[in-house]
């Protein structure tokens, strides 16, 4: 744990962890129930079930209808939502300090007493199918799923979070209950709360609800390769732009190389002053949206650059992306770029911490994925310790030839 009197951790005998951060001067708090399960943990006949369950939790419990759940938080000015990732699921609420007991009651009622009625499942299948269609109609979103499917085609990590219309039709109530019993286990549950709160009071509210859970372990996930396939693939689609995603291997969430990788990401595509934006957007006018990103999982990761451009300029944009990556590998970055990137990271981190929701997310993710809390000060000291020579050395270890390339669009004459 970090040396911070405002952060407290309580571990129940069955493994459920409750972590809080009291933030002086605020009137609200954000409460999240984190589950260490995501689409990566799904079996072949369960594709999309994690996200499906997230939706179903809001459809009603033994004592509340879906409308009751929605109105309970709205009536006190609160917010209720959830999200599903590759390795985590989170149900969360933000409320004023006086209404924290209501948030606890609603979230725990959803978690333990959801009914999963057949009519609710049929209705929500339709909702998610529309969500899938919406993604299909949004190439700038679809490109990420397409890239992942190419990167790890033989691992659940490469499958979409939403599933498909066909796989959703194969998920019934019995399958949902089996998945929850297998994946929603105490030692993979973290309840995180940040804002105006009292740690002991929150523990007293949560312990009676969670103490009845039987301690057991999740099945081990199938390991994913540290290196991606390195292939190129094109999805023909009638669009005005070509979406490009070009990248290399990344590092896992716990890898210390995330700190130089964060610098690399910021220099290449992390803001208006980044190389990609300046070279491709500002100097040549070839793209409106262009950026880079990195993502780490429990045992692997990815780094990629993305852009949307005209079919006539797609080949040139992809070539310019490659050139920037090769330039970093060969020549590194300048001292000015290094210092600017560090200040961008510092500003983004500390401004983000002004949100109680962001602080709650930081607590939940750190504890669930890293099994520890990394203070902002400790994280920034790691960033500040990155030297110029660390960047080309990092790219050298991750660089593969050819790089991963995914494109979506008309592809007229585009060779990749």
C-alpha positions in Angstrom: 0.0 0.0 0.0 1.0 3.6 -0.5 2.0 5.8 2.4 -1.1 7.9 2.4 -3.4 8.2 5.4 -6.4 9.0 3.2 -6.1 5.6 1.4 -7.3 2.5 3.4 -7.5 -1.2 2.4 -9.6 -3.8 4.1 -9.4 -7.5 2.9 -12.2 -9.8 4.0 -11.5 -13.4 5.0 -12.9 -14.7 1.7 -10.6 -12.4 -0.3 -13.0 -9.5 -1.2 -11.0 -6.2 -1.0 -12.4 -2.9 -0.1 -10.2 0.1 -0.9 -11.1 3.8 -0.2 -9.6 7.2 -0.7 -10.9 10.1 1.3 -10.6 13.3 -0.7 -10.9 16.5 1.5 -12.9 19.3 0.0 -15.3 17.4 -2.2 -19.0 16.6 -1.5 -19.5 13.6 -3.8 -18.0 10.1 -4.0 -17.6 7.5 -6.7 -18.2 3.8 -5.8 -17.2 1.0 -8.1 -17.6 -2.8 -7.8 -14.7 -4.3 -9.9 -14.7 -7.9 -11.1 -11.6 -9.4 -12.5 -13.3 -10.9 -15.6 -13.7 -9.7 -19.1 -14.2 -10.9 -22.7 -10.8 -12.6 -22.5 -12.1 -15.1 -20.0 -14.9 -16.3 -22.2 -15.0 -19.8 -23.7 -15.8 -20.4 -27.4 -19.6 -20.8 -26.7 -19.6 -17.7 -24.4 -18.4 -15.0 -26.8 -20.0 -11.7 -25.7 -21.4 -13.1 -22.4 -19.4 -10.8 -20.1 -20.8 -7.7 -21.7 -24.2 -9.3 -22.0 -24.2 -9.9 -18.2 -23.2 -6.3 -17.6 -26.3 -5.1 -19.4 -28.6 -7.7 -17.7 -27.6 -6.5 -14.3 -29.6 -3.3 -14.9 -32.8 -5.1 -16.1 -34.2 -5.9 -12.6 -33.7 -7.7 -9.3 -35.9 -9.6 -7.0 -37.2 -6.4 -5.4 -36.5 -3.7 -8.1 -37.5 -3.3 -11.7 -35.2 -1.8 -14.3 -37.2 1.4 -13.9 -36.8 1.3 -10.1 -33.0 0.9 -10.5 -32.8 3.9 -12.9 -35.0 6.1 -10.8 -33.3 5.3 -7.5 -30.1 7.1 -8.4 -31.6 9.8 -10.6 -33.9 10.8 -7.8 -30.9 11.8 -5.6 -28.9 13.4 -8.4 -26.6 10.4 -8.8 -25.2 8.5 -11.8 -25.2 4.8 -12.4 -23.3 2.9 -15.2 -21.0 0.0 -16.0 -18.3 -1.0 -18.5 -16.7 -4.3 -19.7 -13.1 -4.6 -20.8 -10.9 -7.4 -22.0 -9.9 -8.4 -18.4 -12.2 -6.3 -16.1 -15.8 -5.4 -15.5 -16.9 -2.5 -13.4 -20.3 -1.4 -12.0 -20.2 2.1 -10.6 -22.2 5.0 -9.2 -21.4 8.6 -8.3 -23.5 10.3 -5.6 -23.4 13.0 -3.1 -21.9 12.0 0.2 -25.2 11.6 2.0 -26.5 9.1 -0.6 -23.6 6.6 -0.5 -25.8 4.0 1.3 -28.2 4.2 -1.6 -25.4 3.5 -4.1 -24.2 0.6 -2.0 -27.7 -0.9 -1.8 -28.4 -0.5 -5.6 -25.1 -1.9 -6.8 -25.1 -4.9 -4.4 -28.7 -5.6 -5.2 -27.9 -5.7 -8.9 -24.8 -7.9 -8.3 -26.4 -10.5 -6.0 -30.1 -10.4 -6.9 -30.4 -9.9 -10.7 -33.2 -12.1 -12.0 -32.0 -12.6 -15.6 -35.6 -13.2 -16.8 -36.0 -14.6 -20.3 -37.9 -11.6 -21.6 -35.2 -9.3 -20.3 -32.5 -11.4 -22.0 -34.4 -11.4 -25.3 -34.8 -7.6 -25.1 -31.2 -6.9 -24.2 -30.0 -9.2 -27.0 -31.7 -6.8 -29.4 -30.1 -3.8 -27.7 -26.6 -5.3 -28.0 -27.2 -6.3 -31.6 -27.9 -2.6 -32.3 -24.7 -1.8 -30.5 -22.9 -4.2 -32.7 -24.5 -2.6 -35.8 -23.5 0.9 -34.5 -19.9 -0.2 -34.3 -20.0 -1.7 -37.8 -21.2 1.7 -39.0 -18.3 3.4 -37.2 -15.1 2.4 -38.9 -13.0 4.5 -36.6 -14.2 2.3 -33.8 -14.3 -0.9 -35.8 -10.6 -0.6 -36.7 -9.6 -1.3 -33.1 -11.6 -4.6 -33.0 -10.3 -5.6 -36.4 -6.7 -4.9 -35.3 -7.0 -7.0 -32.2 -8.5 -9.9 -34.1 -5.4 -9.9 -36.3 -3.0 -9.4 -33.5 -4.2 -12.5 -31.5 -6.4 -14.5 -33.8 -6.0 -17.7 -31.7 -6.6 -16.2 -28.3 -9.8 -14.8 -26.7 -7.9 -11.5 -26.3 -8.4 -11.0 -30.1 -12.2 -11.4 -29.9 -14.6 -8.5 -29.6 -16.1 -7.5 -26.3 -19.6 -7.3 -27.8 -19.8 -10.8 -29.3 -21.8 -11.4 -32.4 -25.5 -11.8 -33.2 -25.0 -15.5 -33.5 -23.1 -16.0 -30.3 -25.6 -13.9 -28.3 -28.4 -16.0 -29.6 -26.7 -19.1 -28.0 -26.5 -17.6 -24.5 -29.3 -18.6 -22.2 -30.0 -18.0 -18.5 -28.3 -21.3 -17.4 -25.1 -20.2 -19.3 -25.2 -16.8 -17.6 -25.5 -18.3 -14.2 -22.6 -20.7 -14.8 -20.4 -17.9 -16.0 -21.1 -15.8 -13.0 -20.5 -18.7 -10.6 -17.2 -19.4 -12.3 -15.9 -15.8 -12.8 -17.4 -13.6 -10.1 -15.3 -15.0 -7.3 -14.3 -13.2 -4.1 -10.6 -12.9 -4.6 -11.2 -11.2 -8.0 -13.6 -8.7 -6.5 -12.5 -5.1 -5.5 -14.8 -2.5 -4.2 -13.2 0.9 -4.7 -14.6 4.2 -3.4 -13.1 7.7 -3.6 -14.4 11.1 -2.5 -16.2 12.3 0.6 -16.5 9.1 2.7 -15.7 7.3 5.9 -13.7 4.1 5.4 -15.0 2.2 8.4 -18.6 3.1 7.8 -18.4 1.9 4.2 -16.8 -1.4 5.3 -19.6 -1.9 7.8 -22.1 -1.5 5.0 -20.3 -3.9 2.6 -19.1 -6.7 4.8 -22.5 -8.2 5.6 -23.3 -8.3 1.9 -20.1 -9.9 0.7 -19.1 -12.2 3.6 -21.4 -15.0 2.4 -19.4 -15.5 -0.8 -17.5 -18.7 -0.8 -13.8 -18.4 -1.5 -12.6 -20.0 -4.7 -10.3 -19.3 -7.7 -11.0 -18.5 -11.3 -9.8 -20.8 -14.0 -6.4 -19.7 -15.5 -6.7 -17.7 -18.7 -5.0 -18.9 -21.9 -1.7 -17.0 -22.3 -1.4 -14.7 -25.2 1.8 -14.3 -27.3 4.1 -11.4 -26.3 4.5 -10.7 -30.0 1.7 -10.2 -32.4 1.3 -11.9 -35.7 2.9 -9.1 -37.7 0.5 -9.6 -40.6 -1.3 -7.0 -42.8 -5.0 -7.3 -43.5 -7.6 -5.2 -45.2 -11.4 -5.1 -44.6 -13.2 -3.9 -47.7 -15.9 -1.4 -46.7 -17.8 1.3 -48.6 -16.6 4.4 -46.7 -15.4 7.8 -47.5 -12.1 7.3 -45.6 -9.6 4.5 -45.1 -9.0 3.8 -41.4 -5.4 2.7 -40.7 -4.0 1.1 -37.6 -0.3 0.3 -37.7 1.6 -1.0 -34.7 4.1 -3.2 -32.9 4.1 -5.3 -29.7 3.6 -3.5 -26.4 4.2 -4.6 -22.8 2.0 -6.0 -20.0 0.2 -3.7 -17.5 2.7 -4.5 -14.8 5.9 -4.0 -16.9 8.2 -1.2 -15.9 8.8 -0.4 -19.5 5.3 1.2 -19.5 7.0 4.4 -18.4 9.3 4.9 -21.4 6.4 3.6 -23.6 4.2 6.3 -22.2 6.9 8.8 -23.3 7.1 7.2 -26.8 3.3 7.3 -27.1 3.2 11.0 -26.1 5.9 12.0 -28.5 4.5 10.1 -31.5 0.8 10.7 -31.2 -0.2 12.1 -27.8 -1.2 15.7 -28.6 -1.2 18.6 -31.0 2.6 18.9 -30.8 3.2 15.2 -31.4 5.1 14.0 -34.5 2.2 12.3 -36.2 -0.1 15.3 -35.8 2.5 17.8 -37.0 3.9 15.7 -39.9 0.6 14.2 -41.2 -2.1 16.7 -40.2 -0.5 20.1 -39.8 2.3 20.0 -42.4 0.5 17.9 -45.1 -3.2 18.1 -44.3 -3.7 14.4 -44.9 -5.8 13.5 -41.9 -8.1 15.1 -39.3 -8.0 12.3 -36.7 -4.5 10.8 -36.1 -3.1 9.5 -32.8 -1.2 6.7 -31.1 -2.0 4.6 -28.1 -0.7 1.8 -25.9 -2.6 -0.9 -24.0 -1.3 -3.4 -21.5 -2.9 -6.6 -20.4 -2.0 -9.1 -17.7 0.7 -10.9 -19.9 1.1 -8.9 -23.1 0.4 -5.5 -24.7 0.2 -3.5 -27.9 1.3 -0.1 -29.2 -0.3 1.4 -32.3 -0.8 4.5 -34.5 -4.2 5.2 -36.0 -5.5 7.6 -38.7 -8.4 8.2 -41.0 -7.6 9.5 -44.5 -8.6 9.5 -48.1 -8.2 6.3 -50.1 -5.9 8.3 -52.4 -3.5 9.2 -49.6 -3.8 6.0 -47.4 -0.6 4.5 -48.7 1.3 7.7 -48.1 -0.1 8.1 -44.5 0.9 4.5 -43.7 4.4 5.1 -45.0 4.7 8.3 -43.0 3.7 6.4 -39.9 6.3 3.8 -40.5 8.9 6.5 -41.1 8.2 8.1 -37.7 8.6 4.8 -35.9 11.8 4.0 -37.8 13.1 7.5 -37.0 12.6 6.9 -33.3 14.3 3.5 -33.5 17.3 4.9 -35.3 17.7 8.4 -33.9 15.7 8.5 -30.7 13.9 11.7 -29.6 15.1 15.1 -28.8 15.7 16.5 -25.3 12.9 19.0 -25.9 10.5 16.2 -26.9 11.4 14.3 -23.8 10.8 17.2 -21.4 7.6 18.2 -23.2 6.2 14.6 -23.0 7.0 14.4 -19.3 5.1 17.6 -18.6 2.1 16.4 -20.7 2.0 13.2 -18.7 2.3 15.1 -15.4 -0.5 17.5 -16.4 -2.8 14.8 -17.6 -2.3 12.7 -14.5 -2.8 15.4 -11.9 -5.7 17.2 -13.7 -7.4 13.8 -14.0 -7.0 13.2 -10.3 -9.3 16.2 -9.7 -12.2 13.8 -10.6 -13.4 11.5 -7.9 -14.5 9.0 -10.6 -10.9 8.9 -12.0 -9.5 8.4 -8.6 -11.9 5.5 -8.0 -10.9 4.0 -11.4 -7.2 4.3 -10.5 -7.8 2.5 -7.2 -9.8 -0.3 -8.7 -7.5 -0.9 -11.7 -4.3 -0.7 -9.7 -5.5 -3.2 -7.1 -7.1 -5.6 -9.5 -4.5 -5.7 -12.3 -1.3 -4.8 -10.4 -2.2 -6.1 -6.9 -0.9 -2.8 -5.5 -1.5 0.9 -5.4 1.0 3.1 -7.2 0.8 6.7 -6.0 0.8 9.5 -8.5 4.1 10.7 -7.1 5.7 7.3 -7.5 4.4 7.0 -11.0 5.8 10.5 -11.9 9.1 9.7 -10.4 9.3 6.7 -12.8 8.4 8.9 -15.7 10.9 11.5 -14.7 13.6 8.8 -14.5 13.2 8.0 -18.3 16.2 9.1 -20.3 16.5 9.8 -24.0 18.4 6.6 -24.7 15.6 4.5 -23.1 13.2 5.3 -26.0 15.1 3.8 -29.0 16.2 0.9 -26.8 12.6 0.2 -26.0 11.5 0.4 -29.7 14.4 -2.0 -30.6 13.0 -4.7 -28.2 9.4 -4.3 -29.4 9.9 -3.6 -33.1 8.9 -6.4 -35.5 9.1 -6.5 -39.2 6.7 -6.3 -40.8 4.6 -4.3 -38.4 1.0 -5.1 -37.8 -1.2 -3.3 -40.3 -5.0 -3.2 -40.3 -7.0 -1.1 -42.7 -10.7 -0.6 -43.4 -12.2 1.1 -46.4 -12.5 1.1 -50.2 -8.8 0.2 -50.6 -8.6 1.5 -54.2 -5.0 0.7 -55.2 -3.8 0.6 -51.6 -1.1 -2.0 -51.2 -0.4 -1.4 -47.5 
